[in-house]
Amino acid sequence: MVQDLARGVGVESGHVGDGVLPPPAADVDRLFAGWRDDLHAARTYAPSVRNYTACRLASLIGPRVSELCLLEVDDIHWDLGTFGKVLLRGKGSRGQKKERLVPLINGSRELLEWWLQGPRWEFDDHLDEPGAPLFPSERRDPGGRCKRVSTSAIRGAMAEAVQRHLPRWVGRATPHALRHFAASDLYAQGMNVVAVQELLGHRWINTTMIYVHVNKTHIEDAWISAGQRVASRFTG
């Protein structure tokens, strides 16, 4: 069993753990609050809002940056489930394509509604056409339609925002770290680890456990709770 689990981590990530520790919630809130305030004075408003929205989505429901870049407008299914869902597409093992429907929880629906009802129109007016990218690039095809944003554009924008608003996390607070943050934050809110696994699209639950960074006092809290239960046996 242990060998099977170890093989699972090897298949999906190539190693056991990736050494990523996400910023705490207070720092993530500070980052996005400062980044949001910057948007009004941004030299290039639409791309700035696009980058903010993509990274904020990563912090809420944990998509990979590659999955963000592949998203199309019609991947948003507003009427599915309780909150609506987004279809994420990525690569599985051996180059096979993987798809999963992720519910628009944790404020992600409101974020995407705001993006699509306003700032997204700054790029082009082809939102209703098949294949229109949810997060477009400034580059256009011969027909005048926007191409997809690149992963480097999102990573670069995140690095600049961290430099301005969270300098002690420079080089560590990346879009991938936001994926870790989403996992640990949702787990801390009470989501069970199997649900987090499905949300992130992990094949192996022990891969998900790498992403769930439990609060540092959880062992102490469990010990105190156990002590209280023992004491109650003697006090009636």
N, C-alpha and C positions, 0 to 999 in steps of 0.2 A: 504493500500500500504506500509506504513512504517513498519507495523507488518510483512508483507510478506518479506520485505528486511531484517529485523532483523532475521527472521527465516532462511533466506538464509545464513547469516553469521554464525549462529549457526550450521547449517548442515555441512558447509564446514570446518570451522576452530575451532568451539567449543567456540569461544568468539569473541568479537568485537575488532579487532586489536591484534597484537602480540608484540607491543612495539619495533619493529625492526627499527632502523634508519641506513641506509647504509652509509659507508664512502663516502665522496665527490669524484668526478671524479679524482682530482689530487692525492688523496691518493690511490685510486684503481690503477691508472697508476704507482705510485711509488711501490706499492706492487708487481705488476706483472713484472715490469722492474727488480727489485731486485731479484725476484724469478727466472726469466729467466736467469739472469747472474749467479746464483748459479748452474744452471744445468750442466755446463761444468765441475765443480769440484765435483759434487755429488758422494757420495760413491756408491750409487746404481742408476745408470743413468736412466735405463728404468722406474722403478717405480716413480722416481722423475719427469720425463717428463710426465708420465701418470697423476700424481696428478695435476701437473701444467695445463695440457691441459683440464682436467675435470673441474677444478675450473675456468679456463679462459672462458670455454664455458658457465658456469653458469653466469658469469658476462656479457656475450654478448647477450644471448637469454633466460636466466632465467629458465632452467630446474631445478627440484628438485634434490637433491643429490641421492635420491632413483631411480629416472628416469635415471640418469647418469649411475648408476650401472647396470641397466637392459638393457642398449643399446647393440645392436649387430651390427656387421659390416654391415650386409645387411639391417639395419634400415636406412642407408643413401641412399637416392634416388637422385642421382646427377642430373638427367634429369627432375625432376618435377619442374614446375614453372620457375621463372626467375633465381633463385639462387640455386635451389636444395632444398630438404627438408629432415628433419629427423623425424622419427616416434618415439614419446615418449610414453611410457607406464607407467601408474601408477594406483593407487587405487582410486575409487570414493567413494561415500557414501555407507554405508552398505556392504563394501568389494567388490563392483562391480569394474571390471577393466575398466579403461578409456584409450583411445588412442587419440592422436592428431598429426597431421602433422604440423611441425613448419618449416618455411622457414629459410634457412641458410643465414640470413642477418647479417649485422653489423660486418663483418669480420669472422663470424663463419665458412663459407665454406673454406676459406683459412687456418684457424687453423686446421680443420679436414683433409684437403688434406695433409698438412705438417705432421700431426700425422700418417696418414695411409701410406704415402709414405716412411716414414723413421722409427721413433722411435717405432711404433707399432710392427715392424718385430723383434725387440729385444726380444719379449716374445716367440713367436712361429711362424711357417709358415703355420698356418691353417686358414688364413684370409678368404679364399674362401669357407670354409666349413660352412654349415648351423649352426646357433647358436653361431658362433665365437664371443666372447665378444668384444665390441669396446674398453672397458677399462678393460684389463685382470688383474688377480691377479698373484702373483708369484707362488701360489699354483697350482698344476696340477692334472688332473684326471688320472685314471689308463692308459688311452690311450696317455698320454703325452700332452694333450691339456690344456691350461690355463683355470682356473675357472674365475668367475667374481670378480672384485675388490669389497671390502666391503665398506659400507658407513663409517665405523669407520676409514678406511685407508685414505679416502679422507678428512674427517673432521680433522683427526690428522695432516695430511700434511698441511692443510690450517692453522691450529693453529700454527704450527711451523714456517710457512712462515710469518705469522702476527707477531709473536714474534720477528723475525729477522728484518723485514722491516717496520712494522707499529705498534710498541710496544704500542702506546697510544690507539690502538684499540683492544688490547688483550681481549678476552672474548666476544667481540662484533662483530668483523668482521669474520663471519662464512660463510659457503656455502649458508645458507639461507639468510644471509644479501646480498650476491652477487645476489640472485634472486630479492631482493628488488631493488638493484642497477640497474640491467638490466631494470626493469620496469620503474624506474624514469629516467634513462638515455635515453631510447628510447622515452619516453614521452617528455622529454626536447628537443629531436631532431625533434619533430613534429609528432610523431605517435599518432593517436587518441586513447582515452582510450578503445574504443571497440576493436580495434586491439590488444592493450596490453592485454586485458582480454582474447582474443582468444589465444594469444601467451603463456600466463601463464597457460591456462587451467582452469580458474576460472568459476564456474557456475554463480556466482552473480557479477555484475559489481561493487557493493559497496565493495566487497572484494578486487577487483583490485584497487579501490581508496585508500585503506589502503597502498598498495604497491607503489603508485605514490606519492613520496615525492616532492611536488612542491617547486621550489626555494623560499627562504624566502622573496624575494622582490616582489613576484607576486601580492600581494595586493597593495603595494605601486605603482607598475608599472601600474596596472589597474586604480588606482585613478588618477595618473598623466595623463594617456591617456584620461580618462573621462574629466578631467579638460581642456585638450587641445581642446577636441571637443566642450565643452561649450564655451570656449573663441573664437573659430573660428566662432561661430554663431553671435558674436557681432563685429567681425572684417571683416566679409564678406568673 
